[in-house]
Amino acid sequence: MKSVWILTCEYNDYDQYGEYFLDVFDSLPSTDELLINDIPTTQLKHVLAGGGRKDGEDQWWYLRERIFE
């Protein structure tokens, strides 16, 4: 089995179109790899745990593992 980790983001904006692809990783990304993708340091733990919208912020991130058999 092979898996990849996919990083996406969403915006709370009038003309947004759902999730936007940011990056793909062969393994769970490090905090440095997330920082390269402009994830705020205050959100790193949350994103590494899967992410999602926490409160009323206007931008949030998802990190999902996709397994291929």
Biopython code that builds the backbone (N, CA, C, O; Angstrom):
import numpy as np
from Bio.PDB.StructureBuilder import StructureBuilder

atoms = [
    (1, "MET", "N", (0.835, -1.193, 0.000)),
    (1, "MET", "CA", (0.000, 0.000, 0.000)),
    (1, "MET", "C", (0.874, 1.249, 0.000)),
    (1, "MET", "O", (1.941, 1.276, 0.614)),
    (2, "LYS", "N", (0.418, 2.256, -0.680)),
    (2, "LYS", "CA", (1.096, 3.540, -0.772)),
    (2, "LYS", "C", (0.144, 4.603, -0.268)),
    (2, "LYS", "O", (-1.059, 4.529, -0.517)),
    (3, "SER", "N", (0.663, 5.579, 0.431)),
    (3, "SER", "CA", (-0.182, 6.694, 0.856)),
    (3, "SER", "C", (0.535, 8.011, 0.605)),
    (3, "SER", "O", (1.763, 8.078, 0.571)),
    (4, "VAL", "N", (-0.248, 9.032, 0.434)),
    (4, "VAL", "CA", (0.259, 10.400, 0.313)),
    (4, "VAL", "C", (-0.571, 11.280, 1.240)),
    (4, "VAL", "O", (-1.698, 10.940, 1.599)),
    (5, "TRP", "N", (-0.003, 12.394, 1.613)),
    (5, "TRP", "CA", (-0.692, 13.377, 2.443)),
    (5, "TRP", "C", (-0.966, 14.607, 1.578)),
    (5, "TRP", "O", (-0.062, 15.138, 0.933)),
    (6, "ILE", "N", (-2.213, 15.047, 1.573)),
    (6, "ILE", "CA", (-2.635, 16.153, 0.712)),
    (6, "ILE", "C", (-3.012, 17.345, 1.586)),
    (6, "ILE", "O", (-3.819, 17.228, 2.508)),
    (7, "LEU", "N", (-2.417, 18.487, 1.279)),
    (7, "LEU", "CA", (-2.676, 19.733, 2.000)),
    (7, "LEU", "C", (-3.547, 20.632, 1.133)),
    (7, "LEU", "O", (-3.191, 20.948, -0.002)),
    (8, "THR", "N", (-4.689, 21.041, 1.676)),
    (8, "THR", "CA", (-5.587, 21.965, 0.982)),
    (8, "THR", "C", (-5.961, 23.102, 1.918)),
    (8, "THR", "O", (-5.712, 23.040, 3.122)),
    (9, "CYS", "N", (-6.555, 24.133, 1.356)),
    (9, "CYS", "CA", (-7.063, 25.228, 2.187)),
    (9, "CYS", "C", (-8.424, 25.655, 1.662)),
    (9, "CYS", "O", (-8.781, 25.374, 0.518)),
    (10, "GLU", "N", (-9.167, 26.329, 2.505)),
    (10, "GLU", "CA", (-10.457, 26.910, 2.137)),
    (10, "GLU", "C", (-10.507, 28.337, 2.642)),
    (10, "GLU", "O", (-9.811, 28.710, 3.587)),
    (11, "TYR", "N", (-11.340, 29.121, 1.993)),
    (11, "TYR", "CA", (-11.520, 30.522, 2.355)),
    (11, "TYR", "C", (-12.985, 30.799, 2.610)),
    (11, "TYR", "O", (-13.856, 30.271, 1.919)),
    (12, "ASN", "N", (-13.254, 31.620, 3.594)),
    (12, "ASN", "CA", (-14.599, 32.109, 3.831)),
    (12, "ASN", "C", (-14.720, 33.420, 3.055)),
    (12, "ASN", "O", (-14.485, 34.507, 3.582)),
    (13, "ASP", "N", (-15.093, 33.275, 1.790)),
    (13, "ASP", "CA", (-15.127, 34.424, 0.894)),
    (13, "ASP", "C", (-16.324, 34.270, -0.031)),
    (13, "ASP", "O", (-16.752, 33.151, -0.315)),
    (14, "TYR", "N", (-16.851, 35.359, -0.492)),
    (14, "TYR", "CA", (-18.051, 35.332, -1.329)),
    (14, "TYR", "C", (-17.873, 34.482, -2.583)),
    (14, "TYR", "O", (-18.783, 33.742, -2.960)),
    (15, "ASP", "N", (-16.724, 34.575, -3.229)),
    (15, "ASP", "CA", (-16.525, 33.890, -4.507)),
    (15, "ASP", "C", (-15.599, 32.676, -4.413)),
    (15, "ASP", "O", (-14.975, 32.302, -5.407)),
    (16, "GLN", "N", (-15.502, 32.066, -3.254)),
    (16, "GLN", "CA", (-14.609, 30.910, -3.130)),
    (16, "GLN", "C", (-15.264, 29.669, -3.706)),
    (16, "GLN", "O", (-16.491, 29.577, -3.754)),
    (17, "TYR", "N", (-14.461, 28.720, -4.140)),
    (17, "TYR", "CA", (-14.951, 27.536, -4.851)),
    (17, "TYR", "C", (-14.596, 26.246, -4.145)),
    (17, "TYR", "O", (-14.273, 25.263, -4.812)),
    (18, "GLY", "N", (-14.641, 26.206, -2.839)),
    (18, "GLY", "CA", (-14.324, 24.985, -2.104)),
    (18, "GLY", "C", (-12.852, 24.910, -1.749)),
    (18, "GLY", "O", (-12.197, 25.932, -1.544)),
    (19, "GLU", "N", (-12.342, 23.699, -1.679)),
    (19, "GLU", "CA", (-10.953, 23.482, -1.274)),
    (19, "GLU", "C", (-9.986, 23.769, -2.421)),
    (19, "GLU", "O", (-10.273, 23.483, -3.584)),
    (20, "TYR", "N", (-8.842, 24.336, -2.071)),
    (20, "TYR", "CA", (-7.782, 24.626, -3.023)),
    (20, "TYR", "C", (-6.572, 23.756, -2.689)),
    (20, "TYR", "O", (-6.131, 23.719, -1.541)),
    (21, "PHE", "N", (-6.046, 23.069, -3.672)),
    (21, "PHE", "CA", (-4.870, 22.225, -3.499)),
    (21, "PHE", "C", (-3.649, 23.093, -3.246)),
    (21, "PHE", "O", (-3.434, 24.095, -3.927)),
    (22, "LEU", "N", (-2.832, 22.688, -2.234)),
    (22, "LEU", "CA", (-1.594, 23.405, -1.943)),
    (22, "LEU", "C", (-0.354, 22.548, -2.182)),
    (22, "LEU", "O", (0.603, 23.002, -2.809)),
    (23, "ASP", "N", (-0.367, 21.293, -1.678)),
    (23, "ASP", "CA", (0.838, 20.470, -1.763)),
    (23, "ASP", "C", (0.496, 19.012, -1.520)),
    (23, "ASP", "O", (-0.580, 18.693, -1.015)),
    (24, "VAL", "N", (1.413, 18.135, -1.880)),
    (24, "VAL", "CA", (1.273, 16.702, -1.609)),
    (24, "VAL", "C", (2.607, 16.216, -1.049)),
    (24, "VAL", "O", (3.667, 16.677, -1.474)),
    (25, "PHE", "N", (2.555, 15.288, -0.098)),
    (25, "PHE", "CA", (3.741, 14.783, 0.587)),
    (25, "PHE", "C", (3.721, 13.258, 0.586)),
    (25, "PHE", "O", (2.655, 12.646, 0.650)),
    (26, "ASP", "N", (4.910, 12.644, 0.513)),
    (26, "ASP", "CA", (5.024, 11.182, 0.567)),
    (26, "ASP", "C", (4.788, 10.631, 1.966)),
    (26, "ASP", "O", (4.415, 9.469, 2.124)),
    (27, "SER", "N", (5.003, 11.459, 2.974)),
    (27, "SER", "CA", (4.791, 11.059, 4.365)),
    (27, "SER", "C", (4.242, 12.274, 5.111)),
    (27, "SER", "O", (4.175, 13.378, 4.572)),
    (28, "LEU", "N", (3.855, 12.040, 6.356)),
    (28, "LEU", "CA", (3.334, 13.147, 7.156)),
    (28, "LEU", "C", (4.344, 14.292, 7.133)),
    (28, "LEU", "O", (5.504, 14.095, 7.497)),
    (29, "PRO", "N", (3.925, 15.478, 6.713)),
    (29, "PRO", "CA", (4.892, 16.574, 6.574)),
    (29, "PRO", "C", (5.412, 17.061, 7.921)),
    (29, "PRO", "O", (4.758, 16.926, 8.955)),
    (30, "SER", "N", (6.588, 17.622, 7.871)),
    (30, "SER", "CA", (7.182, 18.234, 9.061)),
    (30, "SER", "C", (6.622, 19.644, 9.220)),
    (30, "SER", "O", (5.977, 20.175, 8.316)),
    (31, "THR", "N", (6.872, 20.228, 10.358)),
    (31, "THR", "CA", (6.421, 21.603, 10.564)),
    (31, "THR", "C", (7.111, 22.547, 9.582)),
    (31, "THR", "O", (6.508, 23.522, 9.133)),
    (32, "ASP", "N", (8.382, 22.261, 9.243)),
    (32, "ASP", "CA", (9.090, 23.096, 8.268)),
    (32, "ASP", "C", (8.412, 23.045, 6.902)),
    (32, "ASP", "O", (8.307, 24.066, 6.222)),
    (33, "GLU", "N", (7.952, 21.860, 6.498)),
    (33, "GLU", "CA", (7.268, 21.734, 5.213)),
    (33, "GLU", "C", (5.939, 22.492, 5.221)),
    (33, "GLU", "O", (5.543, 23.063, 4.205)),
    (34, "LEU", "N", (5.264, 22.498, 6.348)),
    (34, "LEU", "CA", (4.025, 23.257, 6.443)),
    (34, "LEU", "C", (4.302, 24.754, 6.421)),
    (34, "LEU", "O", (3.551, 25.515, 5.810)),
    (35, "LEU", "N", (5.362, 25.179, 7.076)),
    (35, "LEU", "CA", (5.715, 26.595, 7.079)),
    (35, "LEU", "C", (6.035, 27.092, 5.679)),
    (35, "LEU", "O", (5.739, 28.240, 5.349)),
    (36, "ILE", "N", (6.639, 26.243, 4.850)),
    (36, "ILE", "CA", (6.925, 26.603, 3.459)),
    (36, "ILE", "C", (5.627, 26.910, 2.714)),
    (36, "ILE", "O", (5.611, 27.726, 1.792)),
    (37, "ASN", "N", (4.546, 26.254, 3.117)),
    (37, "ASN", "CA", (3.238, 26.464, 2.497)),
    (37, "ASN", "C", (2.435, 27.564, 3.188)),
    (37, "ASN", "O", (1.218, 27.648, 3.023)),
    (38, "ASP", "N", (3.120, 28.404, 3.960)),
    (38, "ASP", "CA", (2.519, 29.579, 4.604)),
    (38, "ASP", "C", (1.459, 29.249, 5.647)),
    (38, "ASP", "O", (0.531, 30.030, 5.855)),
    (39, "ILE", "N", (1.588, 28.097, 6.306)),
    (39, "ILE", "CA", (0.706, 27.783, 7.427)),
    (39, "ILE", "C", (1.204, 28.598, 8.624)),
    (39, "ILE", "O", (2.388, 28.529, 8.953)),
    (40, "PRO", "N", (0.345, 29.354, 9.272)),
    (40, "PRO", "CA", (0.785, 30.141, 10.437)),
    (40, "PRO", "C", (1.290, 29.224, 11.560)),
    (40, "PRO", "O", (0.761, 28.130, 11.759)),
    (41, "THR", "N", (2.291, 29.667, 12.272)),
    (41, "THR", "CA", (2.859, 28.858, 13.359)),
    (41, "THR", "C", (1.811, 28.514, 14.406)),
    (41, "THR", "O", (1.901, 27.470, 15.053)),
    (42, "THR", "N", (0.826, 29.374, 14.579)),
    (42, "THR", "CA", (-0.232, 29.111, 15.571)),
    (42, "THR", "C", (-1.170, 27.986, 15.129)),
    (42, "THR", "O", (-1.942, 27.481, 15.943)),
    (43, "GLN", "N", (-1.117, 27.586, 13.861)),
    (43, "GLN", "CA", (-2.007, 26.558, 13.325)),
    (43, "GLN", "C", (-1.312, 25.221, 13.066)),
    (43, "GLN", "O", (-1.976, 24.264, 12.667)),
    (44, "LEU", "N", (-0.010, 25.126, 13.279)),
    (44, "LEU", "CA", (0.747, 23.933, 12.912)),
    (44, "LEU", "C", (0.218, 22.660, 13.569)),
    (44, "LEU", "O", (-0.024, 21.668, 12.882)),
    (45, "LYS", "N", (0.036, 22.674, 14.879)),
    (45, "LYS", "CA", (-0.449, 21.470, 15.580)),
    (45, "LYS", "C", (-1.829, 21.067, 15.090)),
    (45, "LYS", "O", (-2.109, 19.883, 14.902)),
    (46, "HIS", "N", (-2.681, 22.049, 14.885)),
    (46, "HIS", "CA", (-4.042, 21.791, 14.426)),
    (46, "HIS", "C", (-4.030, 21.160, 13.024)),
    (46, "HIS", "O", (-4.753, 20.196, 12.772)),
    (47, "VAL", "N", (-3.225, 21.693, 12.133)),
    (47, "VAL", "CA", (-3.146, 21.156, 10.771)),
    (47, "VAL", "C", (-2.547, 19.753, 10.787)),
    (47, "VAL", "O", (-3.030, 18.880, 10.066)),
    (48, "LEU", "N", (-1.519, 19.515, 11.581)),
    (48, "LEU", "CA", (-0.920, 18.177, 11.660)),
    (48, "LEU", "C", (-1.903, 17.143, 12.219)),
    (48, "LEU", "O", (-1.748, 15.944, 11.984)),
    (49, "ALA", "N", (-2.895, 17.604, 12.945)),
    (49, "ALA", "CA", (-3.934, 16.712, 13.471)),
    (49, "ALA", "C", (-5.097, 16.549, 12.483)),
    (49, "ALA", "O", (-6.088, 15.888, 12.795)),
    (50, "GLY", "N", (-4.979, 17.141, 11.310)),
    (50, "GLY", "CA", (-6.015, 17.026, 10.287)),
    (50, "GLY", "C", (-6.576, 18.359, 9.835)),
    (50, "GLY", "O", (-7.080, 18.488, 8.719)),
    (51, "GLY", "N", (-6.483, 19.351, 10.713)),
    (51, "GLY", "CA", (-6.928, 20.692, 10.356)),
    (51, "GLY", "C", (-8.427, 20.873, 10.396)),
    (51, "GLY", "O", (-9.140, 20.146, 11.088)),
    (52, "GLY", "N", (-8.895, 21.855, 9.642)),
    (52, "GLY", "CA", (-10.306, 22.202, 9.602)),
    (52, "GLY", "C", (-10.543, 23.558, 10.239)),
    (52, "GLY", "O", (-9.654, 24.139, 10.862)),
    (53, "ARG", "N", (-11.727, 24.034, 10.073)),
    (53, "ARG", "CA", (-12.075, 25.352, 10.625)),
    (53, "ARG", "C", (-12.334, 25.225, 12.117)),
    (53, "ARG", "O", (-13.103, 24.364, 12.545)),
    (54, "LYS", "N", (-11.698, 26.075, 12.908)),
    (54, "LYS", "CA", (-11.846, 26.027, 14.356)),
    (54, "LYS", "C", (-12.878, 27.029, 14.853)),
    (54, "LYS", "O", (-13.758, 26.681, 15.641)),
    (55, "ASP", "N", (-12.775, 28.241, 14.405)),
    (55, "ASP", "CA", (-13.646, 29.319, 14.867)),
    (55, "ASP", "C", (-14.209, 30.040, 13.646)),
    (55, "ASP", "O", (-14.676, 29.400, 12.704)),
    (56, "GLY", "N", (-14.165, 31.337, 13.661)),
    (56, "GLY", "CA", (-14.693, 32.121, 12.554)),
    (56, "GLY", "C", (-13.636, 32.659, 11.626)),
    (56, "GLY", "O", (-13.859, 33.667, 10.955)),
    (57, "GLU", "N", (-12.471, 32.003, 11.569)),
    (57, "GLU", "CA", (-11.389, 32.510, 10.733)),
    (57, "GLU", "C", (-11.789, 32.493, 9.254)),
    (57, "GLU", "O", (-12.697, 31.764, 8.855)),
    (58, "ASP", "N", (-11.116, 33.286, 8.469)),
    (58, "ASP", "CA", (-11.429, 33.402, 7.052)),
    (58, "ASP", "C", (-10.630, 32.460, 6.166)),
    (58, "ASP", "O", (-10.909, 32.353, 4.972)),
    (59, "GLN", "N", (-9.641, 31.775, 6.728)),
    (59, "GLN", "CA", (-8.871, 30.783, 5.985)),
    (59, "GLN", "C", (-8.540, 29.634, 6.923)),
    (59, "GLN", "O", (-8.184, 29.854, 8.080)),
    (60, "TRP", "N", (-8.659, 28.395, 6.420)),
    (60, "TRP", "CA", (-8.297, 27.232, 7.212)),
    (60, "TRP", "C", (-7.746, 26.156, 6.299)),
    (60, "TRP", "O", (-7.926, 26.214, 5.083)),
    (61, "TRP", "N", (-7.071, 25.168, 6.884)),
    (61, "TRP", "CA", (-6.338, 24.157, 6.134)),
    (61, "TRP", "C", (-6.775, 22.762, 6.539)),
    (61, "TRP", "O", (-7.215, 22.535, 7.666)),
    (62, "TYR", "N", (-6.647, 21.825, 5.598)),
    (62, "TYR", "CA", (-6.883, 20.412, 5.849)),
    (62, "TYR", "C", (-5.650, 19.624, 5.437)),
    (62, "TYR", "O", (-5.017, 19.930, 4.426)),
    (63, "LEU", "N", (-5.313, 18.613, 6.221)),
    (63, "LEU", "CA", (-4.242, 17.684, 5.877)),
    (63, "LEU", "C", (-4.839, 16.290, 5.968)),
    (63, "LEU", "O", (-5.207, 15.823, 7.046)),
    (64, "ARG", "N", (-4.928, 15.634, 4.816)),
    (64, "ARG", "CA", (-5.589, 14.320, 4.745)),
    (64, "ARG", "C", (-4.663, 13.285, 4.135)),
    (64, "ARG", "O", (-3.920, 13.561, 3.193)),
    (65, "GLU", "N", (-4.729, 12.100, 4.689)),
    (65, "GLU", "CA", (-3.963, 10.987, 4.126)),
    (65, "GLU", "C", (-4.837, 10.255, 3.121)),
    (65, "GLU", "O", (-5.995, 9.937, 3.394)),
    (66, "ARG", "N", (-4.262, 9.995, 1.952)),
    (66, "ARG", "CA", (-4.964, 9.232, 0.909)),
    (66, "ARG", "C", (-4.172, 7.957, 0.676)),
    (66, "ARG", "O", (-2.996, 7.998, 0.312)),
    (67, "ILE", "N", (-4.833, 6.814, 0.890)),
    (67, "ILE", "CA", (-4.177, 5.506, 0.776)),
    (67, "ILE", "C", (-4.572, 4.867, -0.550)),
    (67, "ILE", "O", (-5.748, 4.831, -0.913)),
    (68, "PHE", "N", (-3.578, 4.369, -1.260)),
    (68, "PHE", "CA", (-3.788, 3.672, -2.524)),
    (68, "PHE", "C", (-3.416, 2.214, -2.340)),
    (68, "PHE", "O", (-2.372, 1.909, -1.764)),
    (69, "GLU", "N", (-4.240, 1.325, -2.812)),
    (69, "GLU", "CA", (-3.958, -0.116, -2.676)),
    (69, "GLU", "C", (-3.451, -0.686, -3.973)),
    (69, "GLU", "O", (-3.161, -1.880, -4.051)),
]
sb = StructureBuilder()
sb.init_structure("model")
sb.init_model(0)
sb.init_chain("A")
sb.init_seg("    ")
for serial, (resi, resn, name, xyz) in enumerate(atoms, 1):
    if name == "N":
        sb.init_residue(resn, " ", resi, " ")
    sb.init_atom(name, np.array(xyz, "f"), 0.0, 1.0, " ", f" {name:<3s}", serial, name[0])
structure = sb.get_structure()
